[in-house]
Amino acid sequence: MTETVHIAGIGGVGMSALAQALLDAGVSVTGSDRLLDKGDRTETLIRLERQGVRLFPQDGSGLNEAVSRLVVSSAIESDNPDLLSAGRLGIPSVHRAAELAHAVSGRRLCAVTGTCGKSTVTAMLGHLLAETGFDPLVVNGASVAGWDLGGTRIGSVRPGKGEWAVIEADESDKSLMVFRPDAVIVTNASSDHFAREEADRLFDTFGERAQGRLVDGRHDTADNLFPGGFILDGMRFTVPMPGLHNAANARLAVRMARLLGVPFDALPPALLRFKGVVRRLQQIGSCNRAKVVDDYAHNPEKLAAAWTTLQQEAPDGVIGVWRPHGFGPLRKMMGDLAVMFIRVLRPCDTLLLLPVYDAGGTADRSVESGTLAEQLAGKASGTVLCVPDIASAEAEMRARARQGRALATLGARDPDLPRLAARLADKFDW
C-alpha cells in the first residue's frame, strides 16, 4: 500500500524539492502552504498539483487517518494548525531533514553545506556527475535549468538510478547533522544564522563524517581564479556563470567530482555544458535596454557578490530591489548589511528596500527595512529608497531603466520578486 506524506509549507524551496523526490520514489504526497490561505497559487504549487499532489490551506484540513506522517521545517511554529491537527489524530511529525535522509538512504551520499553557494555547488556537482555517466539523484535548494523538463516538474530535483545521491544540507537550523554522508563539501563560513565560530565548529564536526572525502572551501584562496573560470592542476576550466564567486563554486564542484572518480579530463567540457541555476544571477531579459536579472541573494555575502558582479556589466548603475526575508534575519544582519551596502554602492546605483517579508507567526517585528535605510543615510554613495510595495518598486525601476544599467530583483522567500523580474522583461518563461 502506498504511504501518504503530508508536507506543511510545501511551496518553499526545500519542501517542494522534498515533495518532488518523494513523488519520484512513488510516495503519495499532500501538502499545505500559507500562500494558499491567501489564494496565491505559485508556479511551484501548480507543478506539484499537476503531478498529483493534493493541496490544502494551512488550516489542518489536509490531515486525516490516511496520512502516514507530517513533514515540517524549523519554520513551523508549535501552534501551526497542521501540527495541532496531526497531534489530535496521532500522526507522527518529522523534520524535513530526517525525511530527506530517509529518502536517500541506500545510496552513497555527498552532502553540500556552507553559508553561501550551497545550491549552486550542489547543482554543478550533480550536473558534472550526470554528464559523466554517474546518473546521480540530486535534491537541491534551487531549480536547475533544464531539470524541470519543460515546466512539468520541480527543477530542483534530478531523478537518478546511480549509487550516488547529492543533496544540499541546510546549516541554518543545524538539521544537517541527521545525515551520515560519504562525502562532504563545505563551501564557506560566515556569520549568518549564528556566529562564525559556531558555524565553523558545526562544519568541522560535519566534515569529519566524510572519512577523507572532504572538499573544504573555507581554506581556499583566489589563486588561479578569475571571472569566468579557473585553473586547477594545469587544466583550464571555463565557468558558464558570471562572477568570481561562481568560479570558486565551480572549483569546489570539480574537486569533489574528481574525488568521486570522474576522469579529470572529462570535467572541463562537462562544466561548459552547465546551463545555470534559477534565481542565481539569472538573466531574465531586458527592460528599455537595461538588463533584468533575478537573484536569491539574502545575506550580506550573497548580496555583495551579486551586486558587484552586476556592476561589472552595468557602468551606469545597478537598480536593485531587495526584500529582507524575515524580521529575525534582518535584525541579526543589520550591522553587516549596512557595512556591505556602504562599501558596494556607487553614486550611480540605487537600492530599493521593500518591507520585510512577513510570513505570519509570532515574529518580533520591532525592526524594519526603514531601520537599515536610516543606517545608510548620508553614508552610502548611492541612492537608497524605501518603497511600500512591489508595484512601487516596479515603477521606480522602469523609470530608471536604460542602456548601461541593470535591474535586479533580490531576496529569498517572496514569490513576487521573480514575478517582478518577469514583468520587467515582459517574459514569463520559467
Secondary structure as GFF3:
##gff-version 3
##sequence-region A 1 430
A	DSSP	beta_strand	4	8	.	.	.	ID=ss1
A	DSSP	alpha_helix	13	24	.	.	.	ID=ss2
A	DSSP	beta_strand	28	33	.	.	.	ID=ss3
A	DSSP	alpha_helix	34	37	.	.	.	ID=ss4
A	DSSP	alpha_helix	43	50	.	.	.	ID=ss5
A	DSSP	beta_strand	54	57	.	.	.	ID=ss6
A	DSSP	beta_strand	67	72	.	.	.	ID=ss7
A	DSSP	alpha_helix	81	89	.	.	.	ID=ss8
A	DSSP	beta_strand	93	95	.	.	.	ID=ss9
A	DSSP	alpha_helix	96	103	.	.	.	ID=ss10
A	DSSP	beta_strand	108	113	.	.	.	ID=ss11
A	DSSP	alpha_helix	118	131	.	.	.	ID=ss12
A	DSSP	beta_strand	137	139	.	.	.	ID=ss13
A	DSSP	beta_strand	157	158	.	.	.	ID=ss14
A	DSSP	beta_strand	164	168	.	.	.	ID=ss15
A	DSSP	three_ten_helix	175	178	.	.	.	ID=ss16
A	DSSP	beta_strand	183	186	.	.	.	ID=ss17
A	DSSP	alpha_helix	196	207	.	.	.	ID=ss18
A	DSSP	three_ten_helix	208	210	.	.	.	ID=ss19
A	DSSP	beta_strand	214	216	.	.	.	ID=ss20
A	DSSP	three_ten_helix	217	219	.	.	.	ID=ss21
A	DSSP	beta_strand	225	226	.	.	.	ID=ss22
A	DSSP	beta_strand	229	232	.	.	.	ID=ss23
A	DSSP	beta_strand	235	238	.	.	.	ID=ss24
A	DSSP	alpha_helix	244	259	.	.	.	ID=ss25
A	DSSP	three_ten_helix	264	266	.	.	.	ID=ss26
A	DSSP	alpha_helix	267	272	.	.	.	ID=ss27
A	DSSP	beta_strand	282	287	.	.	.	ID=ss28
A	DSSP	beta_strand	290	295	.	.	.	ID=ss29
A	DSSP	alpha_helix	300	313	.	.	.	ID=ss30
A	DSSP	beta_strand	318	322	.	.	.	ID=ss31
A	DSSP	alpha_helix	327	344	.	.	.	ID=ss32
A	DSSP	beta_strand	350	353	.	.	.	ID=ss33
A	DSSP	alpha_helix	369	376	.	.	.	ID=ss34
A	DSSP	beta_strand	383	386	.	.	.	ID=ss35
A	DSSP	alpha_helix	390	400	.	.	.	ID=ss36
A	DSSP	beta_strand	406	410	.	.	.	ID=ss37
A	DSSP	alpha_helix	416	424	.	.	.	ID=ss38
###
